Amino acid sequence: MSVASMRRAARDSVSGLPREFWWLWTSTLVNRLGAFVATFLALYLTLERGYSASYAGLVAALHGLGGVVSSIGAGVMTDRLGRRPTLLIAQTSTAASVAVLGFMQHPVAIAGVAFVVGMASNASRPAVQAMMADIVAPEDRVRAFALNYWAINLGFAFSSLAAGLIAEHSYLIGFLGEAAMTLACAILVFRKIPESRPTVAPGAAGAAETEIGMGAVLRDRRFMGVVGLSFLIALLFMQSSVSLPVAMGADGFSSSDFGMAIAVNGVLIVALQIPVTRFIEHRDPQRLLVISALLAGYGFGLTAFAGSIAVYMLTVCVWTLAEIINSPTQMGLVVRLSPTHGRGRYQGVYTLSWSAAALVAPLAGGAVIDHYGADTLWAGCAVIGTIAAAGYWLLMRNLPTAERGETAGVSSASPAGATPAGAAPAGASSAGASSAGASSAGAPEAEPTAAA
């Protein structure tokens, strides 16, 4: 490809998106540049404080439990209070609680504050995702989610390397640094990003849509199938922030070694997310989601054979490709399944799948490593990936071809949540941390899984 072609492709990837999106994108980038706690909490507890892998898993699970608690509440707040107020409350609370966590000494206090951090940090995800769906045209949403995920991982790649070096000198600096960067995000949102919540005049067509309740979301079978598969995929990606650093530490690798290995994840996403998204945008989502599930499962499964930094990096490459494929496909689908005035609730329930995984994965990962060894955990990841792949195939095999195409972004001119006449709702597809958001914000962000 010529330089001119590369420039044209880059220009096409970023053109046509509203200014508000770019301020939200900048907020995500700033947040992830300062990410520290979710990535290095397990190493901080095991190497710096001398706690067991099981205790590290318990603390990470409480962090995830906080996210479970806040997911639904934040989704409802996003619809009722608004996207911008919810985001401001979440980010200022995160900044305060992360700073406090750095000063905690007693194991019970550490666990309690980690729970609060999980609540606060996860509360921003439904708001960010709903706001992005509000301000970006339907035909541009897959691209917008990919760009946002790209920002998450651009920041993650930098922060992983920087935080690994910082941790060699002082973990406290990392906690305070993340608090400062998160507060900067709140200031940016306050000054630059307006409220985007759609409004409907009383009696106007579609006004009944504002009455969507949580029960309607939970009765949406196809959407809840997506949520269940998302939970399985999230279980895999969560291993990168808890089980992987613990396993590497047990093998004699340092925090900076882990930082180098996990930074490959962010670097690859920065390099490949946009071109890969352009390639998969019009592909069959069923095939994409099956492939991504297998890559995730067997990518982590290959970790059982890792004995050097180079091999660890290779395994990260495999499951990172799964992230790159899964994230935009999955997020584009979730938005299409979400009625306009129920986006906050739908995004809250979707976020719940990642929060629940953040609760279960550390407990299961730590316990399996302590009692059966890391190799058993990695083999289990391969099994989960296979189950998820089968689930995607079964869930989507009866969808009409045209509907699959719409889900993948082939025909996205219709409003979000609209269903073609005579077609079933498009909810049967996908389930992406990273982000967090992941958004990544979450994101997971992946946090990956650190999604903002």
RODO-2510 file (C-alpha; in nm, 4 decimals, decimal comma):
residues 452
     n   res          X          Y          Z
     1     m     0,0000     0,0000     0,0000
     2     s     0,1347     0,3411    -0,0966
     3     v     0,1820     0,6266     0,1485
     4     a    -0,0998     0,8162    -0,0242
     5     s    -0,3339     0,5176     0,0172
     6     m    -0,2446     0,4860     0,3837
     7     r    -0,3131     0,8552     0,4395
     8     r    -0,6460     0,8288     0,2604
     9     a    -0,7449     0,5255     0,4684
    10     a    -0,6492     0,7049     0,7893
    11     r    -0,8456     1,0134     0,6864
    12     d    -1,1524     0,8034     0,6037
    13     s    -1,1285     0,6332     0,9424
    14     v    -1,1552     0,9560     1,1408
    15     s    -1,3629     1,1815     0,9152
    16     g    -1,7290     1,2657     0,9578
    17     l    -1,7561     1,2198     1,3340
    18     p    -1,9010     1,5024     1,5478
    19     r    -1,6866     1,7271     1,7663
    20     e    -1,8546     1,5979     2,0835
    21     f    -1,7364     1,2487     1,9991
    22     w    -1,3754     1,3672     1,9832
    23     w    -1,3991     1,5344     2,3234
    24     l    -1,5398     1,2105     2,4641
    25     w    -1,2609     1,0232     2,2857
    26     t    -1,0033     1,2583     2,4410
    27     s    -1,1526     1,2002     2,7852
    28     t    -1,1171     0,8253     2,7326
    29     l    -0,7545     0,8645     2,6238
    30     v    -0,6633     1,0779     2,9259
    31     n    -0,8304     0,8293     3,1580
    32     r    -0,6378     0,5344     3,0156
    33     l    -0,3054     0,7176     3,0115
    34     g    -0,3361     0,7259     3,3890
    35     a    -0,4587     0,3687     3,4363
    36     f    -0,2800     0,1784     3,7089
    37     v    -0,4896     0,0081     3,9746
    38     a    -0,6759    -0,2551     3,7711
    39     t    -0,3577    -0,3630     3,5926
    40     f    -0,1142    -0,3777     3,8846
    41     l    -0,3369    -0,4384     4,1871
    42     a    -0,2606    -0,8126     4,1901
    43     l     0,1155    -0,7522     4,1746
    44     y     0,0899    -0,4802     4,4405
    45     l    -0,0867    -0,7192     4,6785
    46     t     0,1309    -1,0267     4,6154
    47     l     0,4784    -0,8820     4,5559
    48     e     0,4691    -0,5530     4,7477
    49     r     0,2413    -0,6513     5,0380
    50     g     0,3130    -1,0260     5,0478
    51     y    -0,0460    -1,1513     5,0323
    52     s    -0,1449    -1,4806     4,8686
    53     a    -0,2872    -1,5238     4,5228
    54     s    -0,6206    -1,6130     4,6817
    55     y    -0,6320    -1,2845     4,8745
    56     a    -0,5362    -1,0921     4,5601
    57     g    -0,8175    -1,2725     4,3832
    58     l    -1,0586    -1,1851     4,6641
    59     v    -0,9730    -0,8150     4,6459
    60     a    -1,0045    -0,8147     4,2677
    61     a    -1,3370    -0,9968     4,3050
    62     l    -1,4631    -0,7301     4,5456
    63     h    -1,3534    -0,4705     4,2923
    64     g    -1,5653    -0,6626     4,0408
    65     l    -1,8557    -0,6915     4,2875
    66     g    -1,8564    -0,3137     4,3137
    67     g    -1,8972    -0,3035     3,9370
    68     v    -2,1849    -0,5521     3,9534
    69     v    -2,3620    -0,3362     4,2105
    70     s    -2,3187    -0,0157     4,0116
    71     s    -2,3909    -0,1520     3,6604
    72     i    -2,7687    -0,1520     3,6832
    73     g    -2,7876     0,1618     3,8960
    74     a    -2,5597     0,3530     3,6610
    75     g    -2,7657     0,2386     3,3632
    76     v    -3,0856     0,3691     3,5212
    77     m    -2,9105     0,6946     3,6197
    78     t    -2,7896     0,7343     3,2617
    79     d    -3,1476     0,7204     3,1315
    80     r    -3,3092     0,9233     3,4101
    81     l    -3,0484     1,1689     3,5365
    82     g    -2,8576     1,2028     3,2114
    83     r    -2,5319     1,0861     3,0545
    84     r    -2,3201     1,3854     3,1569
    85     p    -2,4179     1,4010     3,5282
    86     t    -2,3695     1,0249     3,5637
    87     l    -2,0262     1,0482     3,4040
    88     l    -1,9200     1,3387     3,6263
    89     i    -2,0343     1,1615     3,9441
    90     a    -1,8571     0,8414     3,8426
    91     q    -1,5264     1,0050     3,7544
    92     t    -1,4980     1,2300     4,0597
    93     s    -1,5863     0,9357     4,2866
    94     t    -1,3270     0,7194     4,1138
    95     a    -1,0548     0,9810     4,1580
    96     a    -1,1251     1,0133     4,5315
    97     s    -1,1502     0,6392     4,6039
    98     v    -0,8377     0,5452     4,4046
    99     a    -0,6332     0,8018     4,5991
   100     v    -0,7653     0,6638     4,9288
   101     l    -0,6849     0,3049     4,8250
   102     g    -0,3164     0,3923     4,7910
   103     f    -0,2988     0,4760     5,1626
   104     m    -0,4832     0,1722     5,2986
   105     q    -0,2778    -0,0698     5,5103
   106     h    -0,5152    -0,3149     5,6789
   107     p    -0,6296    -0,6043     5,4555
   108     v    -0,9961    -0,5443     5,5392
   109     a    -0,9621    -0,1732     5,4557
   110     i    -0,7895    -0,2539     5,1270
   111     a    -1,0696    -0,4919     5,0326
   112     g    -1,3417    -0,2426     5,1298
   113     v    -1,1953     0,0490     4,9373
   114     a    -1,1321    -0,1748     4,6353
   115     f    -1,5060    -0,2477     4,6364
   116     v    -1,5808     0,1272     4,6302
   117     v    -1,3302     0,1819     4,3485
   118     g    -1,5041    -0,0908     4,1481
   119     m    -1,8420     0,0750     4,1999
   120     a    -1,7214     0,4209     4,1017
   121     s    -1,5090     0,3256     3,8015
   122     n    -1,7686     0,0939     3,6501
   123     a    -2,0469     0,3519     3,6775
   124     s    -1,9030     0,5517     3,3880
   125     r    -1,9364     0,2755     3,1294
   126     p    -2,3120     0,2865     3,0547
   127     a    -2,2951     0,6665     3,0328
   128     v    -1,9998     0,6701     2,7912
   129     q    -2,1468     0,4026     2,5672
   130     a    -2,4949     0,5558     2,5622
   131     m    -2,3532     0,9026     2,4930
   132     m    -2,1496     0,7676     2,2036
   133     a    -2,4586     0,6028     2,0557
   134     d    -2,6495     0,9309     2,0982
   135     i    -2,4027     1,1567     1,9208
   136     v    -2,2773     0,9302     1,6395
   137     a    -2,4858     0,8458     1,3314
   138     p    -2,5904     0,4782     1,3044
   139     e    -2,3720     0,4152     0,9994
   140     d    -2,0629     0,5394     1,1873
   141     r    -2,1106     0,3634     1,5209
   142     v    -1,8960     0,0548     1,4605
   143     r    -1,6139     0,2838     1,3496
   144     a    -1,6683     0,5155     1,6480
   145     f    -1,6582     0,2283     1,8973
   146     a    -1,3411     0,1006     1,7317
   147     l    -1,1801     0,4448     1,7582
   148     n    -1,2787     0,4698     2,1236
   149     y    -1,1395     0,1231     2,1932
   150     w    -0,8268     0,2311     2,0074
   151     a    -0,7927     0,5278     2,2449
   152     i    -0,8376     0,2974     2,5431
   153     n    -0,5529     0,0793     2,4306
   154     l    -0,3285     0,3619     2,3162
   155     g    -0,3426     0,4853     2,6731
   156     f    -0,3160     0,1323     2,8085
   157     a    -0,0008     0,0563     2,6099
   158     f     0,1666     0,3680     2,7481
   159     s     0,0415     0,3279     3,1045
   160     s     0,1422    -0,0407     3,1250
   161     l     0,5033     0,0386     3,0485
   162     a     0,5120     0,3559     3,2572
   163     a     0,3318     0,2032     3,5534
   164     g     0,5654    -0,0993     3,5512
   165     l     0,8603     0,1351     3,5929
   166     i     0,6783     0,3448     3,8529
   167     a     0,5930     0,0317     4,0513
   168     e     0,9625    -0,0507     4,0811
   169     h     0,9986     0,2683     4,2896
   170     s     0,6597     0,3480     4,4472
   171     y     0,3139     0,2013     4,3998
   172     l     0,1670     0,5029     4,5811
   173     i     0,2739     0,7332     4,2980
   174     g     0,0731     0,5135     4,0629
   175     f    -0,2417     0,5353     4,2755
   176     l    -0,2169     0,9136     4,3053
   177     g    -0,1330     0,9485     3,9365
   178     e    -0,4460     0,7588     3,8340
   179     a    -0,6563     0,9724     4,0686
   180     a    -0,5191     1,2912     3,9131
   181     m    -0,5784     1,1746     3,5555
   182     t    -0,9340     1,0624     3,6343
   183     l    -1,0083     1,4003     3,7900
   184     a    -0,8726     1,5640     3,4740
   185     c    -1,1257     1,3577     3,2750
   186     a    -1,4086     1,4865     3,4924
   187     i    -1,2978     1,8443     3,4313
   188     l    -1,2830     1,7811     3,0570
   189     v    -1,6336     1,6357     3,0537
   190     f    -1,7656     1,9281     3,2595
   191     r    -1,6164     2,1911     3,0297
   192     k    -1,6493     2,0386     2,6828
   193     i    -1,9174     1,7703     2,6574
   194     p    -2,2881     1,8644     2,6584
   195     e    -2,5732     1,6401     2,7654
   196     s    -2,6834     1,4056     2,4841
   197     r    -2,9829     1,2246     2,6323
   198     p    -3,2626     1,2144     2,3699
   199     t    -3,5880     1,3794     2,4682
   200     v    -3,9383     1,3171     2,3389
   201     a    -4,2193     1,5692     2,3738
   202     p    -4,5241     1,4386     2,5633
   203     g    -4,7730     1,2843     2,3233
   204     a    -4,5247     1,2725     2,0382
   205     a    -4,4754     0,9577     1,8317
   206     g    -4,2360     0,7279     2,0174
   207     a    -4,3083     0,8862     2,3556
   208     a    -4,4019     0,5435     2,4915
   209     e    -4,0421     0,4396     2,4318
   210     t    -3,9451     0,6462     2,7327
   211     e    -4,1383     0,4013     2,9513
   212     i    -3,8945     0,1140     2,8905
   213     g    -3,8184    -0,0505     3,2237
   214     m    -3,5577    -0,2950     3,3463
   215     g    -3,8056    -0,5806     3,3204
   216     a    -3,8343    -0,5265     2,9455
   217     v    -3,4573    -0,5471     2,9123
   218     l    -3,4387    -0,8720     3,1086
   219     r    -3,7182    -1,0245     2,8980
   220     d    -3,5316    -0,9510     2,5739
   221     r    -3,4157    -1,3090     2,5152
   222     r    -3,1796    -1,2462     2,2296
   223     f    -3,0141    -0,9583     2,4073
   224     m    -2,9773    -1,1628     2,7264
   225     g    -2,8214    -1,4408     2,5207
   226     v    -2,5656    -1,1853     2,4051
   227     v    -2,5060    -1,0876     2,7673
   228     g    -2,4467    -1,4506     2,8683
   229     l    -2,1898    -1,5088     2,5948
   230     s    -2,0276    -1,1766     2,6771
   231     f    -1,9823    -1,3050     3,0316
   232     l    -1,7893    -1,6094     2,9070
   233     i    -1,5663    -1,3967     2,6842
   234     a    -1,5076    -1,1518     2,9681
   235     l    -1,4022    -1,4403     3,1955
   236     l    -1,1192    -1,5055     2,9520
   237     f    -1,0012    -1,1476     2,9063
   238     m    -1,0104    -1,0832     3,2826
   239     q    -0,7330    -1,3378     3,3269
   240     s    -0,4915    -1,0838     3,1814
   241     s    -0,5228    -0,8502     3,4796
   242     v    -0,5234    -1,1003     3,7681
   243     s    -0,4181    -1,4556     3,6868
   244     l    -0,1543    -1,3691     3,4283
   245     p     0,0513    -1,1346     3,6519
   246     v     0,0213    -1,3743     3,9463
   247     a     0,1356    -1,6691     3,7315
   248     m     0,4250    -1,4684     3,5888
   249     g     0,5267    -1,3555     3,9382
   250     a     0,5249    -1,7169     4,0579
   251     d     0,7531    -1,8061     3,7667
   252     g     1,0044    -1,5446     3,8796
   253     f     0,9171    -1,2601     3,6446
   254     s     0,9103    -0,9010     3,7746
   255     s     0,6407    -0,6354     3,7488
   256     s     0,8322    -0,4684     3,4658
   257     d     0,8427    -0,8049     3,2812
   258     f     0,4654    -0,8280     3,3101
   259     g     0,4383    -0,4666     3,1977
   260     m     0,6374    -0,5471     2,8833
   261     a     0,4274    -0,8544     2,8054
   262     i     0,0875    -0,6943     2,8611
   263     a     0,1895    -0,3774     2,6753
   264     v     0,1894    -0,5918     2,3583
   265     n    -0,1877    -0,6009     2,3939
   266     g    -0,2183    -0,2237     2,3781
   267     v     0,0446    -0,1819     2,1081
   268     l    -0,1221    -0,4348     1,8771
   269     i    -0,4643    -0,2812     1,9251
   270     v    -0,3235     0,0632     1,8527
   271     a    -0,1595    -0,0700     1,5353
   272     l    -0,4353    -0,3012     1,4097
   273     q    -0,7743    -0,1961     1,5519
   274     i    -0,8605     0,0574     1,2813
   275     p    -0,7464    -0,1413     0,9731
   276     v    -0,8963    -0,4643     1,1056
   277     t    -1,2253    -0,2875     1,1819
   278     r    -1,2394    -0,1550     0,8261
   279     f    -1,1841    -0,5115     0,7039
   280     i    -1,4484    -0,6802     0,9252
   281     e    -1,7132    -0,4055     0,9149
   282     h    -1,9158    -0,5801     0,6442
   283     r    -1,8351    -0,9416     0,7352
   284     d    -2,0683    -1,2026     0,8826
   285     p    -2,0769    -1,1332     1,2599
   286     q    -2,1509    -1,4979     1,3399
   287     r    -1,8224    -1,6068     1,1870
   288     l    -1,6342    -1,3171     1,3441
   289     l    -1,7644    -1,3905     1,6922
   290     v    -1,6946    -1,7641     1,6660
   291     i    -1,3388    -1,6956     1,5500
   292     s    -1,2791    -1,4377     1,8225
   293     a    -1,4027    -1,6774     2,0941
   294     l    -1,1675    -1,9516     1,9750
   295     l    -0,8725    -1,7121     1,9543
   296     a    -0,9421    -1,5862     2,3051
   297     g    -0,9743    -1,9327     2,4564
   298     y    -0,6745    -2,0882     2,2882
   299     g    -0,4671    -1,7714     2,3193
   300     f    -0,4884    -1,7958     2,6959
   301     g    -0,4595    -2,1744     2,6743
   302     l    -0,1184    -2,1390     2,5079
   303     t     0,0054    -1,9584     2,8195
   304     a     0,0562    -2,3022     2,9749
   305     f     0,3554    -2,3447     2,7405
   306     a     0,5107    -2,0040     2,8138
   307     g     0,8506    -2,0050     2,9814
   308     s     1,0001    -1,6815     2,8547
   309     i     0,8939    -1,3232     2,7966
   310     a     0,8916    -1,3858     2,4200
   311     v     0,6426    -1,6737     2,4483
   312     y     0,4238    -1,4756     2,6884
   313     m     0,4199    -1,1965     2,4321
   314     l     0,3196    -1,4436     2,1609
   315     t     0,0208    -1,5652     2,3628
   316     v    -0,0820    -1,2049     2,4233
   317     c    -0,0754    -1,1524     2,0459
   318     v    -0,3229    -1,4366     1,9923
   319     w    -0,5878    -1,3270     2,2411
   320     t    -0,5378    -0,9620     2,1472
   321     l    -0,6483    -1,0454     1,7929
   322     a    -0,9634    -1,1881     1,9511
   323     e    -1,0223    -0,8553     2,1271
   324     i    -0,9714    -0,6579     1,8086
   325     i    -1,2318    -0,8660     1,6241
   326     n    -1,4802    -0,9029     1,9074
   327     s    -1,5025    -0,5491     2,0449
   328     p    -1,6455    -0,3412     1,7565
   329     t    -1,8681    -0,6265     1,6344
   330     q    -2,0107    -0,6752     1,9799
   331     m    -2,0565    -0,3086     2,0692
   332     g    -2,2207    -0,2253     1,7382
   333     l    -2,4692    -0,5054     1,7952
   334     v    -2,5530    -0,4021     2,1517
   335     v    -2,6339    -0,0484     2,0375
   336     r    -2,8615    -0,1774     1,7605
   337     l    -3,0493    -0,3905     2,0136
   338     s    -3,1002    -0,0952     2,2484
   339     p    -3,4124     0,1236     2,2064
   340     t    -3,3145     0,4906     2,2009
   341     h    -3,4663     0,5771     2,5384
   342     g    -3,3487     0,2549     2,7004
   343     r    -2,9829     0,2756     2,6012
   344     g    -2,8631     0,3388     2,9532
   345     r    -3,0420     0,0347     3,0930
   346     y    -2,9358    -0,1900     2,8051
   347     q    -2,5755    -0,0736     2,8384
   348     g    -2,5960    -0,1240     3,2143
   349     v    -2,7064    -0,4860     3,1745
   350     y    -2,4429    -0,5437     2,9078
   351     t    -2,1798    -0,3918     3,1385
   352     l    -2,3077    -0,6245     3,4102
   353     s    -2,1727    -0,9213     3,2135
   354     w    -1,8222    -0,7770     3,2392
   355     s    -1,8682    -0,6737     3,6011
   356     a    -1,9893    -1,0209     3,6943
   357     a    -1,6883    -1,1686     3,5156
   358     a    -1,4638    -0,9299     3,7074
   359     l    -1,6152    -1,0770     4,0237
   360     v    -1,5949    -1,4433     3,9263
   361     a    -1,2691    -1,4526     3,7290
   362     p    -1,0317    -1,3421     4,0105
   363     l    -1,1873    -1,5780     4,2627
   364     a    -1,1808    -1,8718     4,0233
   365     g    -0,8379    -1,7861     3,8809
   366     g    -0,6722    -1,7400     4,2199
   367     a    -0,8270    -2,0554     4,3632
   368     v    -0,7341    -2,2679     4,0608
   369     i    -0,3739    -2,1414     4,0642
   370     d    -0,3385    -2,2026     4,4393
   371     h    -0,4899    -2,5522     4,4377
   372     y    -0,4297    -2,6972     4,0906
   373     g    -0,1637    -2,4808     3,9276
   374     a    -0,1673    -2,2258     3,6494
   375     d    -0,1583    -2,4864     3,3716
   376     t    -0,5024    -2,6138     3,4760
   377     l    -0,6375    -2,2589     3,4588
   378     w    -0,5050    -2,2056     3,1066
   379     a    -0,6540    -2,5375     2,9923
   380     g    -0,9876    -2,4255     3,1371
   381     c    -0,9638    -2,1054     2,9328
   382     a    -0,9391    -2,3112     2,6149
   383     v    -1,2532    -2,5029     2,7152
   384     i    -1,4467    -2,1812     2,7886
   385     g    -1,3434    -2,0345     2,4534
   386     t    -1,4727    -2,3437     2,2753
   387     i    -1,8051    -2,3283     2,4625
   388     a    -1,8444    -1,9576     2,3795
   389     a    -1,7710    -2,0226     2,0122
   390     a    -2,0374    -2,2933     2,0026
   391     g    -2,2774    -2,0568     2,1779
   392     y    -2,2279    -1,7835     1,9195
   393     w    -2,2803    -2,0297     1,6382
   394     l    -2,6019    -2,1687     1,7886
   395     l    -2,7413    -1,8284     1,8850
   396     m    -2,6944    -1,6766     1,5410
   397     r    -2,7482    -1,9683     1,3048
   398     n    -3,1207    -1,8932     1,2517
   399     l    -3,0771    -1,5219     1,1874
   400     p    -3,1661    -1,4095     0,8323
   401     t    -2,8612    -1,3215     0,6263
   402     a    -2,9796    -0,9636     0,5763
   403     e    -3,0193    -0,9184     0,9492
   404     r    -2,6682    -1,0473     1,0091
   405     g    -2,5422    -0,7971     0,7567
   406     e    -2,7156    -0,5129     0,9372
   407     t    -2,5648    -0,6250     1,2656
   408     a    -2,2185    -0,6173     1,1168
   409     g    -2,2736    -0,2691     0,9840
   410     v    -2,3572    -0,3441     0,6209
   411     s    -2,6889    -0,1662     0,6374
   412     s    -2,7014     0,0708     0,9282
   413     a    -2,9016     0,3532     0,7846
   414     s    -3,2037     0,2709     0,9975
   415     p    -3,2292     0,4212     1,3456
   416     a    -3,0722     0,2370     1,6362
   417     g    -3,3019    -0,0255     1,7699
   418     a    -3,5159    -0,0348     1,4564
   419     t    -3,6084    -0,3746     1,3208
   420     p    -3,6785    -0,4407     0,9526
   421     a    -4,0409    -0,5120     0,8807
   422     g    -4,1153    -0,8775     0,9224
   423     a    -3,7796    -0,9552     1,0796
   424     a    -3,7104    -1,0719     1,4304
   425     p    -3,5155    -0,8398     1,6609
   426     a    -3,1463    -0,8399     1,5860
   427     g    -3,0553    -0,9497     1,9343
   428     a    -2,9128    -1,2865     1,8733
   429     s    -2,5612    -1,2019     1,8029
   430     s    -2,2550    -1,0861     1,9760
   431     a    -2,1507    -1,0424     2,3227
   432     g    -1,4767    -0,6613     2,3950
   433     a    -1,2336    -0,4199     2,8287
   434     s    -1,1595    -0,3207     2,7344
   435     s    -1,1942    -0,1444     2,6464
   436     a    -1,2481    -0,1756     2,9177
   437     g    -1,4557    -0,0601     2,7957
   438     a    -1,4940    -0,1032     2,7665
   439     s    -1,5007     0,0246     2,7477
   440     s    -1,3209     0,0828     2,7593
   441     a    -1,3421     0,2502     2,9544
   442     g    -1,4269     0,0609     3,0295
   443     a    -1,2301    -0,1194     2,9799
   444     p    -1,2197    -0,3090     3,0872
   445     e    -1,1173    -0,1427     2,8913
   446     a    -1,0324    -0,4630     2,8603
   447     e    -0,9213    -0,3856     3,1329
   448     p    -0,7979    -0,4579     2,9454
   449     t    -1,0719    -0,4543     3,1139
   450     a    -1,0234    -0,1162     3,2175
   451     a    -1,2735     0,0359     3,0021
   452     a    -1,3560     0,3858     3,0839
***
